[in-house]
Amino acid sequence: MIVAVAVCPPTPVLVPEVTGGSAPDLEPVRSASHAAVARLVAGEPDLVVVLAPGIDDEPKDGLAGGTLHGFGVDVRAGGDDLVLPYAHTIGAWLLDRAGWTGPRLHAGSPPEPLDGRVALLVLADGSARRSDRAPGHLDPRAEGFDRTVQTALATGDVAALADLDLATAAELMVGGATTLRAMAEVLAAPSGPRWTARLGYAGAPLGVGYWVADWSAGTEV
């Protein structure tokens, strides 16, 4: 049973070493991400599943780790077997920063069955076409698409995430669309809990849409 969810952007700029230290424009998304992951693990789930792109075969267990060497910094996260792609490395780094030492699993789609009390750490970002300085340059549709996701994350609307248009998402360079759809699929069980949602951050400080949210099952936040 999934009891908690956190959504954070899989961006290396969450890691201060990548940007050379303090970056005022990024502090809100950094602090919101740390707070969301802290709440995710505070309930002491039996397992944390990191859901992010880059793993298409068998899930990786807690022995797996990753490095941000490709971004010019000697930062490692997770276990000693450095096989994780960068999005999962960011997830492992967030869990490490939150002090999580319990079982973890890295996957591209939620594995089945998921026994016990499971928490999902979902790494997903929005359109890379939010401004003229964005990687994909400005597309006037990008902000509206990201706002649709923002509203769904703020209200716990699983159906809206399941209905995301992947073709439009691809045109808008929405890196997290497939991951959010995968998240929605595993949360859409008819017997699943009602979600209480908290949106911690929404913005595009580098021209790429970032969201931070956390959901809890059947409790007030």
C-alpha positions in Angstrom: 0.0 0.0 0.0 1.3 3.4 -1.0 1.0 5.7 2.0 2.9 8.8 0.9 4.2 10.5 -2.2 6.7 13.3 -2.8 7.3 14.9 -6.2 10.6 16.8 -6.8 12.4 17.9 -9.9 15.3 15.7 -11.1 17.6 18.7 -11.6 21.3 18.6 -10.5 21.0 22.3 -9.5 19.3 21.0 -6.3 22.9 20.1 -5.3 24.8 23.2 -4.1 28.1 21.9 -5.4 26.8 21.9 -9.0 26.1 25.7 -8.9 29.1 26.5 -6.9 27.3 27.2 -3.6 24.5 29.6 -2.9 22.1 30.5 -5.6 19.2 32.7 -4.3 16.9 31.9 -7.2 17.2 28.2 -6.5 16.9 28.3 -2.7 13.1 28.0 -2.7 13.0 24.9 -4.8 15.9 23.4 -2.8 14.3 24.0 0.6 10.9 22.8 -0.6 12.4 19.6 -2.0 14.2 18.8 1.3 11.1 19.5 3.3 8.9 17.3 1.1 11.4 14.4 1.3 11.7 14.8 5.1 7.9 14.5 5.4 8.0 11.5 3.1 10.3 9.5 5.3 9.0 10.8 8.6 6.2 8.2 8.5 8.9 5.5 8.5 7.6 3.5 5.5 8.7 0.0 5.0 10.1 0.9 1.6 10.8 4.0 -0.5 10.5 3.6 -4.2 12.3 6.2 -6.3 10.4 6.6 -9.5 12.3 8.4 -12.3 13.3 7.9 -15.9 16.5 6.1 -16.9 15.8 2.6 -15.6 14.0 0.4 -18.2 15.0 -3.0 -16.9 14.9 -4.5 -13.4 14.7 -2.1 -10.5 17.8 -1.3 -8.6 18.0 -1.9 -4.8 19.7 0.1 -2.1 23.1 -1.2 -3.1 22.9 1.0 -6.2 24.3 4.5 -6.2 25.2 7.3 -8.6 27.5 10.1 -9.2 27.3 13.7 -10.5 30.8 13.5 -11.9 29.3 14.3 -15.3 28.2 17.7 -14.0 31.8 18.5 -12.9 31.4 17.7 -9.2 32.6 14.8 -7.0 29.2 14.1 -5.4 28.0 10.5 -4.9 24.7 9.3 -3.5 23.2 6.0 -2.5 25.1 2.8 -2.4 28.6 1.9 -3.7 27.5 0.4 -7.0 27.5 3.5 -9.2 25.0 2.4 -11.8 22.2 5.0 -11.3 21.3 7.5 -14.0 21.4 11.1 -13.0 17.7 11.5 -12.1 17.8 8.6 -9.8 21.1 9.9 -8.4 19.3 13.1 -7.4 16.6 11.0 -5.7 19.2 9.0 -3.8 20.9 12.3 -2.8 17.6 13.7 -1.5 17.0 10.5 0.5 20.6 10.6 1.9 20.1 14.3 2.9 16.9 13.4 4.7 18.7 10.7 6.7 16.8 7.8 5.2 18.7 4.5 5.9 15.8 2.1 5.3 15.1 0.0 2.2 14.9 1.8 -1.1 14.2 0.7 -4.7 14.9 2.6 -7.9 12.6 2.0 -10.8 11.3 3.6 -14.1 7.8 2.3 -13.4 6.3 1.1 -10.1 7.1 -2.6 -9.6 4.4 -5.0 -8.5 3.5 -6.2 -6.1 4.4 -3.5 -3.5 4.0 -5.0 -0.1 3.8 -3.2 3.2 3.8 0.6 3.6 5.4 2.1 0.6 6.4 5.7 -0.1 7.0 7.0 -3.6 9.7 9.6 -4.4 8.8 10.8 -7.9 11.4 12.8 -9.9 9.6 14.8 -12.6 10.1 18.3 -14.1 8.0 20.4 -16.4 8.4 22.2 -19.7 11.9 23.2 -20.8 10.3 26.0 -22.9 9.1 28.4 -20.2 11.3 31.4 -21.2 13.6 32.7 -23.9 16.6 31.5 -22.0 15.1 28.0 -21.5 16.8 25.0 -23.2 14.0 24.8 -25.8 13.3 28.5 -25.9 9.9 30.0 -25.2 6.6 28.2 -26.2 3.5 30.1 -25.1 1.7 26.8 -24.4 4.3 25.7 -21.8 3.1 27.7 -18.8 -0.5 26.5 -19.2 0.6 22.9 -19.5 2.8 23.2 -16.4 -0.1 24.9 -14.5 -2.3 22.0 -15.3 0.2 19.7 -13.6 0.6 22.2 -10.8 -3.1 22.2 -10.0 -3.2 18.4 -10.1 -0.3 18.1 -7.7 -1.9 20.8 -5.4 -5.2 19.0 -5.2 -4.2 15.3 -5.3 -5.9 14.9 -8.7 -4.7 11.5 -9.9 -7.1 11.4 -12.9 -5.6 14.7 -14.2 -2.1 13.3 -14.1 -3.2 10.1 -15.8 -4.7 12.1 -18.6 -1.6 14.2 -19.5 -1.2 14.5 -23.2 2.2 12.9 -23.9 2.4 14.1 -27.5 2.0 17.8 -26.4 4.3 17.1 -23.5 7.0 16.0 -25.9 6.6 19.1 -28.0 7.0 21.2 -24.9 10.0 19.2 -23.6 8.2 18.2 -20.4 10.7 15.8 -19.0 8.4 14.4 -16.3 5.2 13.7 -18.1 5.8 9.9 -18.5 6.9 9.6 -14.9 3.8 11.5 -13.6 1.6 9.2 -15.8 3.4 6.2 -14.2 2.8 7.6 -10.8 -0.9 8.1 -11.6 -1.3 4.6 -12.8 -0.1 3.1 -9.6 -2.2 5.4 -7.5 -5.4 5.0 -9.5 -6.6 1.8 -7.9 -10.3 2.0 -7.1 -9.7 0.8 -3.5 -6.8 3.3 -3.0 -6.8 6.0 -0.4 -8.0 9.6 -0.8 -5.0 11.9 -1.0 -4.3 15.1 1.0 -2.0 17.2 -1.1 0.5 19.9 -0.4 2.2 22.0 -3.1 5.5 23.3 -1.8 6.8 25.0 -4.8 6.0 25.8 -8.5 8.2 28.0 -10.7 10.7 28.1 -13.6 13.8 29.8 -12.3 15.9 28.6 -15.2 13.2 28.5 -17.8 12.3 24.9 -16.9 9.2 24.1 -14.9 9.8 22.7 -11.4 7.2 21.4 -8.9 7.6 20.2 -5.4 4.6 18.5 -3.8 3.9 15.8 -1.2 0.7 13.8 -0.7 -0.3 11.8 2.3 -2.9 9.0 2.4 -6.0 9.7 4.4 -4.5 12.4 6.7 -4.6 16.1 7.0 -1.5 18.1 6.3 
